[in-house]
Amino acid sequence: MKLLVTGGAGYIGSVVTRLLLDAGHEVVILDDLRTGHAEALAPDATFAQVSLHDAATVLTPDSGFDGVLHFAGLISAGDSMTQPETYWDINMIGSLRLLDAARAAGVRRFVFSSTAAVYGNPAEIPIRESSLKSPTNTYGATKLAFDLALTSEAWGHGLAAVSLRYFNVAGAYLRPGVAIGERHDPETHLIPIALQVAAGKRDKLMLFGDDYPTPDGTCVRDYIHVEDLAQAHLLALDAAKPGEHRIYNLGNGSGFTNRQVVEVVAEVTGQPVPVEVAHRREGDPATLVASSDLAHAELGWTPTKPTLHDMVSDAWTFYREHTQ
Ligand SMILES: NC(=O)c1ccc[n+]([C@@H]2O[C@H](COP(=O)([O-])OP(=O)(O)OC[C@H]3O[C@@H](n4cnc5c(N)ncnc54)[C@H](O)[C@@H]3O)[C@@H](O)[C@H]2O)c1
């Protein structure tokens, strides 16, 4: 297939691009590099440095794209609470412009990076796709809004749409000559921050809240290896059916407290990871653990690197060799 990957210079989009190319697809990447990295771009893909709002300049009516995989967007729950207008503009309006362009270009398949943040403080654990959606931050609200837009697009125009709701993505893609890991700036994700502390680049790790109703009082999250996540996108692309919007949670179904993650980082790196406990952050749910039963049953998805140890170990290899 000829596929457009938005956000293909970012952490997850650049890994998925590699898998798509390996599977024999033709890939064009649309990314304005606002948070992505030119070095992460796959050399065998075509690159268009274009913003989501201008997607129609790439998705022209005669461009012949079969599908879009949409990763581009802003991803910080914290920033989304202080800059809501920017999050709505990029994650919602930008995504709608992309959808308009995809429709005009006759694109039949669309896979979207949604998030566990759409569920907010979950009413049940593990979280199912049918669980109540009640985001507690603007980031999650923008993602839920675009999920709903995709449902409408499937109803109204017969799009074959899939939303993949990722839980916490971790680890790295490591091959001879290629290493892709997390390099968000500013980094807000726990594992890369803990690795920076272990490497001596930060003095300490801030743990936001230790009075949650969890085993040690710190938040519980479900982690998924970026390679397992990437594989699910290829399965979703194949499983997409015209006129349907399918939604799948992607996680491992086991939760780790923030303190447990810090312990694994200390164990893998062999370095101390000092922590300081700070107040809870606004909008942070206590526990987010996925049920991915639907992805297993309908996509045939099986994670190959489900352990936190594997994820931290790959992330550490990437960190030591590529970000010092
Ligand atoms: N990383 C996670 O743990 C996680 C969890 C749940 C969902 N997601 C979702 O997955 C997607 C990818 O996340 P990531 O971690 O790879 O993020 P990332 O920041 O590494 O990549 C995002 C990419 O999108 C590009 N981009 C942003 N706004 C753009 C715009 N307006 N026009 C064109 N390009 C633009 C950036 O330059 C960057 O290359 C995001 O949509 C995110 O919400 C990520």
The ligand as an SDF file (V2000), in Angstrom:
LIG
                    3D

 44 48  0  0  0  0  0  0  0  0999 V2000
    4.4350    8.1300   23.8780 N   0  0  0  0  0  0  0  0  0  0  0  0
    3.3970    7.6110   24.5440 C   0  0  0  0  0  0  0  0  0  0  0  0
    3.5570    6.9810   25.6090 O   0  0  0  0  0  0  0  0  0  0  0  0
    1.9940    7.7650   23.9970 C   0  0  0  0  0  0  0  0  0  0  0  0
    0.9100    7.2460   24.7300 C   0  0  0  0  0  0  0  0  0  0  0  0
   -0.3870    7.3770   24.2210 C   0  0  0  0  0  0  0  0  0  0  0  0
   -0.5880    7.9840   22.9910 C   0  0  0  0  0  0  0  0  0  0  0  0
    0.4760    8.5020   22.3010 N   0  0  0  0  0  0  0  0  0  0  0  0
    0.2030    9.1740   21.0230 C   0  0  0  0  0  0  0  0  0  0  0  0
    1.0770    8.6520   20.0320 O   0  0  0  0  0  0  0  0  0  0  0  0
    1.4190    9.6600   19.0900 C   0  0  0  0  0  0  0  0  0  0  0  0
    2.9240    9.6860   18.9130 C   0  0  0  0  0  0  0  0  0  0  0  0
    3.5490    9.9180   20.1770 O   0  0  0  0  0  0  0  0  0  0  0  0
    5.1370   10.0570   20.2890 P   0  0  0  0  0  0  0  0  0  0  0  0
    5.5110    9.6650   21.6620 O   0  0  0  0  0  0  0  0  0  0  0  0
    5.7780    9.3880   19.1300 O   0  0  0  0  0  0  0  0  0  0  0  0
    5.3010   11.6500   20.1610 O   0  0  0  0  0  0  0  0  0  0  0  0
    6.4620   12.5060   19.4900 P   0  0  0  0  0  0  0  0  0  0  0  0
    6.3660   13.8780   20.0610 O   0  0  0  0  0  0  0  0  0  0  0  0
    7.7710   11.7900   19.5790 O   0  0  0  0  0  0  0  0  0  0  0  0
    6.0330   12.5360   17.9590 O   0  0  0  0  0  0  0  0  0  0  0  0
    5.0240   13.3820   17.4710 C   0  0  0  0  0  0  0  0  0  0  0  0
    5.4540   13.8420   16.0720 C   0  0  0  0  0  0  0  0  0  0  0  0
    4.4020   14.6580   15.5380 O   0  0  0  0  0  0  0  0  0  0  0  0
    4.9730   15.8060   14.9190 C   0  0  0  0  0  0  0  0  0  0  0  0
    3.9680   16.8770   14.9760 N   0  0  0  0  0  0  0  0  0  0  0  0
    3.3920   17.4080   16.0810 C   0  0  0  0  0  0  0  0  0  0  0  0
    2.5010   18.3450   15.7260 N   0  0  0  0  0  0  0  0  0  0  0  0
    2.5220   18.3890   14.3550 C   0  0  0  0  0  0  0  0  0  0  0  0
    1.8120   19.1580   13.3970 C   0  0  0  0  0  0  0  0  0  0  0  0
    0.9170   20.0800   13.7670 N   0  0  0  0  0  0  0  0  0  0  0  0
    2.0590   18.9360   12.0850 N   0  0  0  0  0  0  0  0  0  0  0  0
    2.9740   17.9920   11.7030 C   0  0  0  0  0  0  0  0  0  0  0  0
    3.6850   17.2610   12.5690 N   0  0  0  0  0  0  0  0  0  0  0  0
    3.4530   17.4540   13.8790 C   0  0  0  0  0  0  0  0  0  0  0  0
    6.2030   16.1150   15.7600 C   0  0  0  0  0  0  0  0  0  0  0  0
    7.1760   16.9000   15.0720 O   0  0  0  0  0  0  0  0  0  0  0  0
    6.7270   14.7110   16.0920 C   0  0  0  0  0  0  0  0  0  0  0  0
    7.6430   14.2380   15.1230 O   0  0  0  0  0  0  0  0  0  0  0  0
    0.8280   10.9550   19.6160 C   0  0  0  0  0  0  0  0  0  0  0  0
   -0.3540   11.2380   18.9060 O   0  0  0  0  0  0  0  0  0  0  0  0
    0.5130   10.6520   21.0720 C   0  0  0  0  0  0  0  0  0  0  0  0
   -0.5830   11.3930   21.5370 O   0  0  0  0  0  0  0  0  0  0  0  0
    1.7520    8.4080   22.7760 C   0  0  0  0  0  0  0  0  0  0  0  0
  1  2  1  0
  2  3  2  0
  2  4  1  0
  4  5  1  0
  4 44  2  0
  5  6  2  0
  6  7  1  0
  7  8  2  0
  8  9  1  0
  8 44  1  0
  9 10  1  0
  9 42  1  0
 10 11  1  0
 11 12  1  0
 11 40  1  0
 12 13  1  0
 13 14  1  0
 14 15  2  0
 14 16  1  0
 14 17  1  0
 17 18  1  0
 18 19  2  0
 18 20  1  0
 18 21  1  0
 21 22  1  0
 22 23  1  0
 23 24  1  0
 23 38  1  0
 24 25  1  0
 25 26  1  0
 25 36  1  0
 26 27  1  0
 26 35  1  0
 27 28  2  0
 28 29  1  0
 29 30  1  0
 29 35  2  0
 30 31  1  0
 30 32  2  0
 32 33  1  0
 33 34  2  0
 34 35  1  0
 36 37  1  0
 36 38  1  0
 38 39  1  0
 40 41  1  0
 40 42  1  0
 42 43  1  0
M  CHG  2   8   1  16  -1
M  END
$$$$
